[in-house]
Amino acid sequence: MDRLVDLLQWPAMAVTIAASWFVASSNEHRRNIGFWVFLASNALWVAWGWSTQAWALVVLQVALAAMNIRGARKTDTTERAETAPEAGHPGQAGATK
């Protein structure tokens, strides 16, 4: 079992790199995916850090997870705002003449 937990650091590293790739995208949808992938990497690192008693790593990953949740919410809100109809166009709710 210890060997399996020790191997967990490799997928955690790969998922972290993939998340970084997505977050660096100019496409907002991909950036949003990146934040969720980062959350998966945070969980993997917490599992590995907990098993090895790397408490500073566990605390770091919890803090980073909070920032990733914030980032995911902000990009999701931005995506929804961009797809919502704009006010002021004739024939739409909220339009003015």
Secondary structure as GFF3:
##gff-version 3
##sequence-region A 1 97
A	DSSP	alpha_helix	2	7	.	.	.	ID=ss1
A	DSSP	alpha_helix	9	23	.	.	.	ID=ss2
A	DSSP	alpha_helix	28	51	.	.	.	ID=ss3
A	DSSP	alpha_helix	55	83	.	.	.	ID=ss4
###
